[in-house]
Amino acid sequence: MAAVKQLLLRRRAARVIFDNLARSEHPDNRFAVATALLDTAQVDPRAVPRDLAERLAADDDELVANKAADLLAGLAEAHTDARDHLSPFGL
């Protein structure tokens, strides 16, 4: 999962892996996706597919939905932050 998170930061096509896991019938897989996206959002919120986060937030499993809700809250917070996270000084 760590490798996929790294890939998502640089290659949008890595999203396919998360999409497949998010469609899994096993809640553990969907929870892992929500957790990985939350981790990715802490590094670069722009790399996180918002539609995937919203889909996970509407999941039938309460743990998955709660984790994705945390993710959406973090993404909303990140959009209010005007700093350039790619700048070495965060300006």
Order of alpha helices (4+ residues) and beta strands (2+ residues): alpha-alpha-alpha-alpha-alpha
